[in-house]
Amino acid sequence: MFTNKNILITGGTGSFGRRYVKTILTQYKPNKVIIFSRDELKQFEMLQEFSSPVMRYFIGDVRDYDRIDQAMQEVDYVIHAAALKQVPAAEYNPMECIKTNIHGAENVIRSAIKNRVAKVIALSTDKAANPINLYGATKLVSDKLFVAANNMVGKNPTRFSVVRYGNVVGSRGSVVPFFKKLLSDGAAVLPVTHPDMTRFWITIQQGVDFVLKNFGRMLGGEIFIPKIPSMRILDLVKSFGSTIDVNIIGIRPGEKLHEVMCPVDDSHHTLKFMDHFVIRPSIVFHNTNNNFIVNGLGERGNPVELGFEYNSGTNSRFLTVDELREYNNSSEIQ
């Protein structure tokens, strides 16, 4: 699907972008892979690892429509990964988060339609479901923009979908490398916000593979959600050592005790497939009457029961301490 195609990834120097590039260059023969990001140092560092002739590095910000539009010329597929993601930072810098996560999303949509991009997938987060923090609220708005964009295309072939998943093990700024750094510095006690906290848990490679497959599945307007396990925060601490103590520091601004990926209020729009869920758009599209029960790969889904909620605290699958240890050891971001 991606052989001989031009692919652009916004925020491409992040954890997802680096693993995505490694995967796409291994499994396919793309014509161009365009990394669009604002950090010249990260681009320089990434260039040392990925110097294939197909690679292109564009310095730019998704807030700048002209620059993203220039980068998107002749592009076939877009992955929109650029975002301000740190929950506390967003609480204290709300306008900056809005500019990147909402206005940036609008710029990507406008440019993709103008340049007749075939397919766009925007990366979302469990924090966009029933958001209580600004980061989640901006990502919910972004999700709505990408879904509604399918009604803006007219006869244009561009289609937009969203992929929503949970915490990525080992990603920059996340809890696993944070704990590892504390322990390597000699800490005997790890800070924990609340002993009952749970999170959805996914490796970066699982996230990349899920996004790649959804380019084939997508019809336009869906929110794709993988079926993944949960973890308990105290089990995560135990995975680093059975004798490690914890210091309960309290829930941070804008933080939830448990995360949700399929809200109960969307249960009448939600379909369950073998390894994922799909939240169908709540608005009626004028260019298609598809009900999303059969996707682009021919997979068939079924409606969930009314009142269904996909919650990290009531998930049917929790990782054991040993499994968490394996995740920690095998999920380093390269």
Phi, psi and omega per residue, in radians:
M1 nan -0.611 -3.064
F2 -1.755 -0.065 3.115
T3 -1.177 2.320 -3.135
N4 1.161 0.309 3.131
K5 -1.884 2.782 3.066
N6 -1.769 2.196 -3.033
I7 -2.175 2.327 3.088
L8 -2.076 2.358 3.052
I9 -2.191 2.052 3.070
T10 -1.364 2.558 -3.053
G11 1.101 0.583 -2.957
G12 -1.265 -0.155 3.113
T13 -1.583 0.027 3.125
G14 -1.380 -3.061 -3.090
S15 -1.019 -0.814 -3.134
F16 -1.119 -0.813 -3.079
G17 -1.050 -0.731 -3.125
R18 -1.126 -0.789 3.131
R19 -1.226 -0.594 3.104
Y20 -1.085 -0.811 -3.137
V21 -1.072 -0.773 3.120
K22 -1.015 -0.723 -3.117
T23 -1.237 -0.800 -3.052
I24 -1.182 -0.614 3.129
L25 -1.291 -0.433 3.123
T26 -1.409 -0.695 -2.977
Q27 -1.701 -0.336 -3.059
Y28 -2.377 3.064 3.070
K29 -2.188 1.323 -3.124
P30 -1.212 2.738 3.067
N31 -1.341 -0.791 3.094
K32 -2.541 2.469 2.970
V33 -2.124 2.005 -3.035
I34 -1.808 2.086 3.071
I35 -1.674 2.053 -3.115
F36 -2.006 1.988 3.130
S37 -2.770 2.982 -3.014
R38 -1.810 -0.052 -3.044
D39 -1.796 1.850 -3.077
E40 -1.174 -0.570 3.138
L41 -1.163 -0.784 3.106
K42 -1.105 -0.636 3.090
Q43 -1.145 -0.718 3.104
F44 -1.070 -0.770 3.136
E45 -1.149 -0.669 3.135
M46 -1.203 -0.607 3.115
L47 -1.088 -0.535 3.124
Q48 -1.149 -0.518 -3.126
E49 -1.643 -0.654 -3.082
F50 -2.090 1.562 -3.087
S51 -1.991 0.343 3.110
S52 -0.977 2.579 3.119
P53 -1.031 -0.332 -3.124
V54 -1.430 -0.196 -3.061
M55 -1.390 2.440 3.040
R56 -2.291 2.399 -3.117
Y57 -2.093 2.009 -3.141
F58 -1.936 2.093 2.988
I59 -1.436 2.205 -3.129
G60 -3.140 2.963 -3.120
D61 -2.170 2.396 3.135
V62 -1.125 -0.245 3.034
R63 -1.198 -0.344 -3.057
D64 -1.733 1.749 -3.064
Y65 -1.066 -0.772 -3.087
D66 -1.042 -0.684 -3.104
R67 -1.262 -0.747 3.113
I68 -1.165 -0.582 3.119
D69 -1.180 -0.656 3.090
Q70 -1.132 -0.709 -3.118
A71 -1.238 -0.417 -3.009
M72 -1.582 0.037 3.131
Q73 -1.118 2.312 3.118
E74 1.113 0.364 3.125
V75 -1.507 2.444 3.117
D76 -1.665 -0.731 -3.083
Y77 -2.322 2.478 3.115
V78 -2.202 2.354 2.904
I79 -1.976 2.089 -3.117
H80 -1.695 1.718 -3.114
A81 -1.903 -0.172 -3.082
A82 -1.185 2.280 3.103
A83 -2.962 2.738 2.881
L84 -1.589 2.071 -2.884
K85 -1.984 -0.261 -3.048
Q86 -1.360 2.079 -3.033
V87 -1.046 -0.911 -3.134
P88 -1.080 -0.681 3.135
A89 -1.084 -0.682 3.127
A90 -1.161 -0.628 3.125
E91 -1.100 -0.614 -3.087
Y92 -1.639 -0.233 3.134
N93 -2.292 1.036 -2.967
P94 -1.072 -0.720 -3.083
M95 -1.154 -0.613 3.118
E96 -1.166 -0.689 3.106
C97 -1.123 -0.716 3.120
I98 -1.123 -0.740 -3.112
K99 -1.071 -0.736 -3.106
T100 -1.381 -0.887 -2.963
N101 -1.375 -0.481 -3.134
I102 -1.824 -0.995 -3.132
H103 -1.144 -0.623 3.088
G104 -1.103 -0.713 3.090
A105 -1.071 -0.747 3.117
E106 -1.069 -0.700 3.124
N107 -1.126 -0.725 3.115
V108 -1.087 -0.746 -3.136
I109 -1.107 -0.861 -3.122
R110 -1.039 -0.778 -3.110
S111 -1.198 -0.683 3.137
A112 -1.102 -0.715 3.106
I113 -1.166 -0.778 -3.140
K114 -1.048 -0.716 -3.077
N115 -1.586 0.101 3.064
R116 0.964 0.753 3.022
V117 -1.073 2.484 -3.091
A118 -1.247 -0.934 -3.058
K119 -2.476 2.467 3.102
V120 -2.239 2.262 2.996
I121 -2.064 2.195 3.085
A122 -1.749 2.320 3.104
L123 -1.461 2.270 3.131
S124 -2.059 -2.808 -3.009
T125 -2.657 2.689 3.046
D126 -1.062 -0.391 -3.116
K127 -1.247 -0.177 3.082
A128 -1.410 -0.209 3.126
A129 -1.586 2.113 -3.070
N130 0.849 1.015 -3.008
P131 -1.176 2.499 3.020
I132 -2.113 -0.068 3.102
N133 -2.131 2.871 -3.060
L134 -1.148 -0.700 3.100
Y135 -0.974 -0.881 3.131
G136 -1.080 -0.678 3.135
A137 -1.123 -0.721 3.130
T138 -1.193 -0.597 3.110
K139 -1.277 -0.544 3.024
L140 -1.116 -0.773 3.081
V141 -1.054 -0.775 3.102
S142 -1.018 -0.802 3.111
D143 -1.002 -0.783 -3.129
K144 -1.106 -0.669 3.116
L145 -1.102 -0.788 -3.110
F146 -1.200 -0.609 3.081
V147 -1.166 -0.857 -3.099
A148 -1.175 -0.388 -3.133
A149 -1.032 -0.432 3.108
N150 -1.163 -0.292 3.055
N151 -1.633 -0.078 -3.119
M152 -1.691 -0.161 -2.942
V153 -1.415 -0.346 -3.076
G154 1.082 -2.212 3.105
K155 -1.546 0.029 3.117
N156 -1.150 2.458 -3.081
P157 -1.344 -0.128 -3.036
T158 -1.094 2.357 3.082
R159 -2.231 2.542 -3.071
F160 -2.176 2.385 3.021
S161 -2.471 2.993 -3.070
V162 -2.236 2.471 2.989
V163 -2.031 2.182 -3.127
R164 -2.064 2.208 3.034
Y165 -2.533 3.112 -3.004
G166 -1.589 -2.725 -3.079
N167 -1.134 2.349 -3.135
V168 -1.634 2.122 -3.096
V169 -1.110 2.163 3.038
G170 1.468 -0.006 -3.133
S171 -1.168 2.714 -3.080
R172 -1.041 2.297 3.116
G173 1.485 -0.002 -3.098
S174 -1.612 3.128 -2.932
V175 -1.240 -0.612 -3.080
V176 -1.116 -0.930 3.092
P177 -1.125 -0.494 3.084
F178 -1.129 -0.835 3.100
F179 -1.102 -0.746 -3.130
K180 -1.056 -0.707 -3.134
K181 -1.145 -0.759 3.123
L182 -1.063 -0.782 -3.116
L183 -1.170 -0.660 3.120
S184 -1.183 -0.424 3.098
D185 -1.506 0.048 3.055
G186 1.738 0.147 -3.127
A187 -1.176 2.467 3.063
A188 -1.902 -0.137 -3.133
V189 -2.245 2.354 3.124
L190 -1.918 2.396 3.123
P191 -1.334 2.295 3.122
V192 -2.243 2.304 -3.072
T193 -1.248 -0.737 3.125
H194 -2.704 2.362 -3.050
P195 -1.159 -0.348 -3.108
D196 -1.674 0.077 -3.027
M197 -1.180 2.427 3.063
T198 -2.246 2.753 3.085
R199 -2.555 2.611 2.919
F200 -1.209 2.512 -2.989
W201 -2.254 2.193 -3.124
I202 -2.519 2.495 3.063
T203 -1.436 2.784 -3.135
I204 -1.107 -0.635 3.133
Q205 -1.185 -0.665 3.069
Q206 -1.086 -0.696 3.104
G207 -1.118 -0.769 3.129
V208 -1.103 -0.817 -3.122
D209 -1.091 -0.654 3.133
F210 -1.143 -0.752 3.118
V211 -1.107 -0.805 -3.130
L212 -1.021 -0.768 -3.115
K213 -1.173 -0.560 -3.097
N214 -1.270 -0.291 2.997
F215 -1.122 -0.585 3.066
G216 -1.378 -0.574 -3.109
R217 -1.309 -0.592 -2.864
M218 -1.173 2.464 3.004
L219 -1.911 -0.358 3.131
G220 1.990 2.023 3.094
G221 1.898 -0.151 -3.123
E222 -1.437 2.721 2.871
I223 -1.946 2.010 -3.124
F224 -1.595 2.361 -3.105
I225 -2.353 2.106 -3.119
P226 -1.334 2.631 2.978
K227 -1.471 1.884 -3.055
I228 -2.314 2.821 -3.126
P229 -1.355 2.927 3.013
S230 -1.872 2.892 3.003
M231 -2.355 2.617 3.030
R232 -1.697 2.365 -3.010
I233 -1.067 -0.634 3.125
L234 -1.222 -0.534 3.038
D235 -1.183 -0.615 3.092
L236 -1.106 -0.747 3.095
V237 -1.043 -0.784 3.140
K238 -1.081 -0.499 -3.129
S239 -1.169 -0.300 3.087
F240 -1.619 -0.209 3.125
G241 2.714 2.368 -3.041
S242 -1.269 -0.281 -3.076
T243 -1.752 0.069 -3.100
I244 -1.328 2.273 3.078
D245 -1.545 2.860 3.111
V246 -2.166 2.646 3.048
N247 -2.062 1.976 -3.114
I248 -1.356 1.997 -3.014
I249 -1.834 -0.127 3.126
G250 1.657 2.639 -3.110
I251 -1.170 2.341 -3.092
R252 -1.324 2.863 3.112
P253 -0.972 2.220 3.075
G254 1.393 0.177 -3.064
E255 -1.720 2.528 3.106
K256 -1.761 2.752 3.025
L257 -1.296 -0.730 3.072
H258 -2.290 2.726 3.115
E259 -1.884 2.704 3.123
V260 -2.169 2.429 3.041
M261 -1.977 -0.540 3.025
C262 -2.081 1.760 -3.081
P263 -1.199 2.634 3.118
V264 -1.052 -0.563 -3.121
D265 -1.237 -0.233 3.077
D266 -1.812 0.175 -3.039
S267 -1.087 -0.542 3.140
H268 -1.321 -0.126 3.064
H269 -1.873 -0.029 -2.949
T270 -1.703 2.366 3.070
L271 -2.016 2.525 3.054
K272 -1.917 2.254 3.042
F273 -1.925 -3.104 -3.053
M274 -1.038 -0.809 -3.056
D275 -2.162 0.210 -3.138
H276 -2.782 2.933 3.000
F277 -1.966 2.771 3.025
V278 -2.302 2.229 2.979
I279 -1.696 2.007 -3.137
R280 -1.298 2.665 3.119
P281 -1.121 2.525 3.121
S282 -1.452 -0.262 3.127
I283 -1.685 2.729 3.127
V284 -1.534 2.230 3.089
F285 -1.524 2.432 -3.090
H286 -1.550 -0.182 -3.093
N287 -1.825 0.063 3.119
T288 -2.801 2.641 3.056
N289 -1.992 0.346 -3.078
N290 -1.172 2.413 3.137
N291 -1.685 0.044 3.031
F292 1.239 0.092 3.136
I293 -1.191 -0.605 3.045
V294 -1.954 2.145 -3.072
N295 -1.603 -3.049 -3.069
G296 -1.155 -0.285 3.090
L297 -1.732 0.074 -3.139
G298 1.452 0.100 3.099
E299 -1.301 2.481 -3.073
R300 -1.935 2.316 3.089
G301 -1.938 2.917 3.118
N302 -2.284 2.558 3.102
P303 -1.083 2.477 3.018
V304 -1.365 2.893 3.099
E305 -1.240 2.595 3.103
L306 -1.060 2.384 -3.104
G307 1.597 0.014 3.120
F308 -1.171 2.429 3.048
E309 -2.416 2.338 3.100
Y310 -1.735 1.729 -2.953
N311 -2.116 2.374 -3.113
S312 -1.111 -0.445 -3.123
G313 -1.440 -0.371 -3.140
T314 -2.049 0.269 3.136
N315 -1.025 2.598 -3.138
S316 -1.370 -0.178 -3.057
R317 -2.314 2.065 3.053
F318 -2.048 2.444 3.096
L319 -1.295 2.435 3.054
T320 -1.366 2.980 3.101
V321 -1.053 -0.757 3.136
D322 -1.120 -0.703 3.111
E323 -1.140 -0.694 3.097
L324 -1.104 -0.666 3.102
R325 -1.086 -0.718 3.109
E326 -1.138 -0.735 3.081
Y327 -1.027 -0.807 -3.115
N328 -1.040 -0.728 -3.066
N329 -1.345 -0.481 -3.033
S330 -1.802 -0.045 -2.993
S331 -1.982 0.444 3.078
E332 -1.077 2.407 3.091
I333 -1.359 2.066 -3.124
Q334 -1.570 nan nan
